[in-house]
Amino acid sequence: MRIHFLFLFLCFFTPSVIFAQVETQTSFDFIDLPSSSRVAGMGGELNNIKDGDLSLAYGNPALLNAKMDNQAVFSYSSYLASSSYGFFSYGRDVKNIGTFSVNLLFLNYGSFDETDNSGQIVGQFKAKETGFTLAGSRMIGERLSAGLQMKFLFSNLEQYSAFGMGLDLGLTYHIEEEYLTTSFVMKNIGYQFTSYYDSGEKAALPFNIQLGVSKKMKHAPFRLSLVLDNLQKWDLTYTDPNLIGKRDPLTGDPIEIEPSSFGDKLMRHVIFGGEVLIGDVIQIQLAYNYRRRKELKLINNPGMAGLSFGVGAKIKSMNVSYGYSSYTRSANSHQFTLSLRFNEMKKEKILN
């Protein structure tokens, strides 16, 4: 119990002491894309469920555990516009040392027309970004685990390129008999070493402090998840600098910028989701990302912006799943994930 209280104390008070604000201009933002359809279906962030799903450890390395030994994950998403991305992960458990994973995330922006100064098409170019990561986790006592993930980040936009490195640190406190998990994560602590610009101008990585809690009902097939995102900065609202001090062109009156309420600022940190667990076979996810909805919805036609859902099924030694995320009424993503548990495959062959 004392360890649990110490863990919560560190989660709440360490971020405010070490870090003051989030950068408004960042590089390599693709590294925060959902690693699987399950993560996408739970609002895009899921750092607080400790089971055998290897894809979750990309968002919190402390979730790595022995159940993920000899498991592989393949994920593909048709993303916004003509872009798409994929994710691969493989995990191994080393007895008495810890659990480790190697991960690859790549984002393809597609092909673009290259034009001259007069607008004439003279060719085409492509743009892509890639992240390669190594992660490891180890138990500290019976319930607390600590994890670390190193990220190597590459970006190629036409003839311009950039390179950066990042670090994720995670702590997870899991009470298995209570079906309760609490996590604390610091993501993307790092630096951009080479820049797109000849001037050498660099941007920070998308640093993020998160706290997550999940609870599965003992006598009901439900699990609830709460993720608090970007805790290093209280006010996540955005004010268009072009509107400050401007006047309405029709009336001549100053354009008023409404201040954000306390409740609005609070909710921009919240991602709330739930899972329906039908035995060990079917999982259904539904989540709401308040900040995503506030920032991306169309004023007169918000649609399902901010909502996401997913469904997954276990078929012998593999899991197949689908996730849907709504960004705006006309911009949504579809993600498909396949997980293979090779240890179970071996057992199936022996039994057959």
C-alpha positions in Angstrom: 0.0 0.0 0.0 2.8 2.4 0.8 4.4 1.8 -2.6 1.0 2.6 -4.2 0.8 5.9 -2.4 4.4 6.8 -3.3 3.7 5.9 -6.9 0.7 8.2 -7.1 2.6 11.0 -5.4 5.4 10.8 -8.0 2.8 10.7 -10.8 1.0 13.9 -9.7 3.9 16.1 -8.4 7.0 15.2 -10.4 5.8 16.6 -13.8 4.9 20.1 -12.4 8.4 20.4 -10.9 10.4 19.3 -13.9 8.5 20.6 -16.9 6.7 23.9 -17.4 5.1 23.9 -20.8 4.4 22.1 -24.1 6.0 23.2 -27.3 3.6 24.7 -29.8 5.8 23.7 -32.8 7.1 20.2 -32.7 8.8 17.7 -35.1 8.2 14.0 -35.6 4.6 14.1 -34.4 3.9 10.9 -36.3 5.5 8.9 -33.4 2.3 9.4 -31.4 0.0 7.7 -34.0 -2.0 4.7 -32.6 0.0 1.5 -32.7 -3.0 -0.7 -33.2 -6.7 -0.8 -33.9 -7.4 -1.3 -30.2 -5.5 1.8 -29.3 -7.3 3.7 -32.0 -10.6 2.5 -30.8 -9.8 3.7 -27.3 -9.3 7.3 -28.4 -5.7 7.2 -29.6 -4.0 6.8 -26.2 -4.0 3.7 -24.1 -1.3 3.4 -21.4 -3.1 1.7 -18.6 -4.1 -1.9 -19.5 -1.7 -4.6 -18.6 -2.6 -7.8 -20.4 -1.0 -9.8 -23.2 -1.4 -7.2 -25.9 2.1 -6.3 -27.2 0.9 -3.2 -29.2 0.0 -1.4 -25.9 3.6 -1.4 -24.8 4.5 1.1 -27.6 2.5 3.7 -25.7 3.9 2.7 -22.3 7.0 0.5 -22.1 6.2 -0.4 -18.5 3.3 -2.6 -19.8 5.8 -5.1 -21.3 5.4 -8.4 -19.5 6.1 -12.1 -19.9 2.7 -12.8 -21.6 4.1 -10.9 -24.6 7.0 -13.4 -25.1 7.5 -14.4 -28.8 4.5 -12.3 -30.0 4.4 -10.2 -33.1 2.0 -7.4 -34.1 1.3 -6.1 -37.6 -0.9 -3.0 -38.0 -2.0 -0.9 -41.0 -4.1 2.3 -41.2 -5.6 4.2 -44.1 -4.9 7.6 -42.6 -6.0 11.1 -43.5 -6.1 12.2 -47.1 -4.0 9.8 -49.2 -1.6 9.0 -46.4 -1.2 5.6 -44.7 1.0 4.2 -42.0 2.0 0.8 -40.6 3.3 -0.5 -37.3 5.3 -3.7 -36.4 6.4 -5.0 -33.0 8.0 -8.1 -31.7 8.5 -9.0 -28.1 10.7 -11.4 -26.1 10.9 -12.2 -22.4 14.2 -12.9 -20.8 13.8 -14.8 -17.5 15.0 -13.0 -14.4 16.0 -9.9 -16.5 12.9 -8.4 -18.2 10.7 -8.2 -21.3 11.9 -6.4 -24.4 10.5 -5.3 -27.8 11.6 -4.0 -31.1 9.2 -1.7 -33.0 8.9 0.0 -36.3 6.4 2.8 -37.3 6.3 4.2 -40.8 4.1 6.9 -42.2 3.8 7.4 -46.0 2.3 10.7 -47.1 2.0 9.6 -50.7 3.1 11.3 -54.0 3.0 15.0 -54.7 3.3 17.1 -57.9 6.4 19.1 -58.1 5.9 22.5 -59.9 8.1 25.4 -61.0 7.5 29.0 -60.3 4.9 29.3 -63.0 2.9 26.4 -61.6 3.8 23.9 -64.3 4.2 20.3 -63.2 7.8 19.2 -63.6 7.7 16.0 -61.8 6.7 14.2 -58.6 8.2 13.6 -55.1 7.3 11.6 -52.1 7.4 12.2 -48.4 7.7 9.6 -45.5 8.7 9.3 -41.9 10.0 6.3 -40.0 10.5 5.5 -36.3 12.6 2.6 -35.0 12.3 1.9 -31.2 13.8 -0.5 -28.6 11.9 -1.0 -25.4 12.4 -2.9 -22.2 10.6 -3.4 -18.9 11.3 -5.0 -15.5 9.3 -5.7 -12.4 10.1 -3.8 -9.2 8.5 -5.9 -6.6 5.2 -7.8 -7.2 3.1 -5.0 -8.6 5.2 -2.1 -9.9 7.0 -2.3 -13.2 9.3 0.3 -14.9 9.9 0.6 -18.6 12.1 2.6 -21.0 11.9 3.0 -24.8 14.6 4.5 -27.1 13.3 6.1 -30.3 15.3 6.7 -33.5 13.4 9.0 -35.8 13.9 9.7 -39.5 12.0 12.1 -41.8 12.3 12.6 -45.6 10.3 15.3 -47.3 11.3 15.5 -50.9 15.0 16.5 -50.8 14.9 17.5 -47.1 15.6 15.2 -44.2 15.8 15.3 -40.5 16.9 12.9 -37.7 16.0 12.9 -34.0 16.1 10.7 -30.9 13.6 10.3 -28.1 13.1 8.5 -24.9 9.9 7.2 -23.1 9.8 6.5 -19.4 6.9 4.6 -17.8 5.8 3.3 -14.5 2.8 0.9 -14.0 1.2 -0.3 -10.8 -1.0 -3.3 -11.4 -3.2 -4.9 -8.8 -4.2 -8.1 -10.6 -6.8 -9.3 -8.0 -8.6 -6.0 -8.1 -8.3 -5.7 -11.9 -6.9 -2.2 -11.4 -4.0 -0.6 -13.3 -2.4 2.9 -12.8 0.3 4.2 -15.2 2.5 7.2 -15.4 4.4 8.0 -18.7 6.8 10.7 -19.9 6.9 10.4 -23.7 9.2 11.9 -26.3 12.0 13.3 -24.1 14.5 14.0 -26.9 16.1 16.2 -29.5 16.1 16.8 -33.2 19.8 16.5 -34.3 19.6 17.4 -37.9 17.1 19.9 -39.4 15.2 20.3 -42.7 16.5 23.9 -42.9 19.9 25.2 -44.1 19.9 27.6 -41.1 19.9 24.6 -38.8 16.6 25.6 -37.1 15.3 22.7 -35.0 11.9 22.0 -33.4 11.3 20.0 -30.1 9.8 16.6 -30.0 6.1 16.4 -29.0 6.9 15.9 -25.3 3.9 14.5 -23.3 3.2 13.6 -19.7 0.3 11.2 -19.2 -1.5 9.5 -16.3 -3.8 6.6 -16.9 -6.1 4.4 -14.8 -8.1 1.4 -15.9 -10.6 -0.8 -13.9 -12.2 -4.0 -14.9 -15.5 -4.9 -13.2 -15.1 -8.1 -11.1 -18.6 -9.5 -11.9 -19.3 -7.8 -15.3 -17.6 -7.9 -18.7 -16.6 -4.3 -18.7 -13.4 -2.3 -18.4 -13.2 1.5 -18.0 -10.2 3.6 -19.0 -9.3 7.1 -18.2 -6.2 8.7 -19.7 -5.1 12.2 -18.7 -3.0 13.6 -21.6 -0.5 16.5 -21.9 -0.3 17.1 -18.1 2.8 19.3 -18.5 0.7 22.2 -19.7 -2.7 23.2 -18.2 -4.1 25.4 -21.0 -4.2 23.5 -24.3 -6.6 25.8 -26.0 -5.4 27.5 -29.2 -6.0 31.2 -30.1 -5.4 32.2 -33.7 -2.7 35.0 -33.4 -4.1 36.5 -36.6 -7.3 37.4 -34.8 -5.7 39.2 -31.9 -6.4 43.0 -32.2 -8.3 42.5 -35.5 -11.6 44.1 -36.4 -14.6 42.7 -38.2 -14.4 43.8 -41.8 -18.1 44.4 -42.1 -19.0 46.1 -38.8 -15.6 47.5 -37.8 -16.0 46.2 -34.3 -13.1 44.4 -32.5 -13.2 40.6 -32.9 -13.8 39.2 -29.4 -12.0 36.1 -28.4 -14.0 34.1 -25.9 -11.9 32.9 -23.0 -11.9 29.2 -22.3 -13.7 28.0 -19.2 -12.1 25.9 -16.4 -14.2 22.9 -17.4 -13.2 23.2 -21.1 -9.5 23.4 -20.2 -9.8 20.4 -17.9 -11.6 18.2 -20.4 -9.0 18.8 -23.1 -6.7 16.6 -21.1 -9.3 13.7 -20.8 -9.7 10.7 -23.0 -12.4 8.4 -21.7 -13.0 4.9 -23.0 -14.5 1.5 -22.2 -14.3 -2.1 -23.3 -16.8 -4.9 -23.5 -15.1 -8.2 -22.9 -17.0 -11.2 -24.2 -15.1 -14.1 -22.6 -11.5 -14.3 -23.9 -12.7 -14.1 -27.5 -14.3 -10.7 -28.3 -13.3 -7.2 -27.3 -15.4 -4.1 -28.2 -14.0 -0.6 -27.6 -15.7 2.8 -27.5 -14.0 6.1 -26.6 -14.4 9.9 -26.6 -11.5 12.3 -27.1 -12.8 15.7 -26.0 -9.8 17.7 -27.3 -9.9 16.1 -30.7 -13.5 17.0 -31.0 -13.1 20.6 -29.9 -10.2 21.2 -32.3 -11.3 19.4 -35.4 -15.1 19.5 -35.5 -16.9 21.6 -38.1 -18.9 24.3 -36.3 -22.1 23.7 -38.2 -21.7 20.0 -38.7 -19.6 18.4 -36.0 -20.7 14.8 -36.8 -18.8 12.1 -34.8 -15.6 14.1 -34.4 -13.7 12.8 -31.3 -15.5 9.5 -31.2 -13.8 6.2 -31.9 -14.6 2.5 -31.7 -13.0 -0.9 -32.3 -13.7 -4.6 -32.3 -11.3 -7.5 -32.0 -11.5 -11.3 -32.0 -9.2 -14.0 -30.8 -8.9 -16.9 -33.2 -6.7 -19.7 -31.7 -3.2 -18.2 -31.5 -3.9 -15.0 -33.3 -6.0 -11.8 -32.8 -7.6 -9.8 -35.6 -9.0 -6.3 -34.9 -10.4 -3.2 -36.5 -10.4 0.4 -35.2 -12.2 3.5 -36.5 -11.4 7.1 -35.5 -13.4 10.1 -36.5 -11.5 13.4 -36.8 -13.9 15.5 -38.8 -17.0 14.7 -40.7 -14.9 14.2 -43.9 -11.7 12.9 -42.3 -11.7 9.5 -40.6 -9.2 6.6 -40.3 -9.6 2.9 -40.5 -7.0 0.6 -38.8 -6.5 -3.2 -39.0 -4.3 -5.2 -36.7 -3.0 -8.8 -36.6 -1.3 -10.2 -33.6 0.4 -13.6 -33.6 1.4 -15.6 -30.5 4.1 -18.0 -31.7 4.3 -19.9 -28.3 0.7 -20.8 -28.6 1.1 -21.9 -32.2 3.8 -24.3 -31.1 1.5 -25.8 -28.5 -1.3 -26.2 -31.0 1.0 -28.1 -33.4 2.1 -30.4 -30.5 -1.6 -31.1 -29.6 -2.5 -31.8 -33.2 
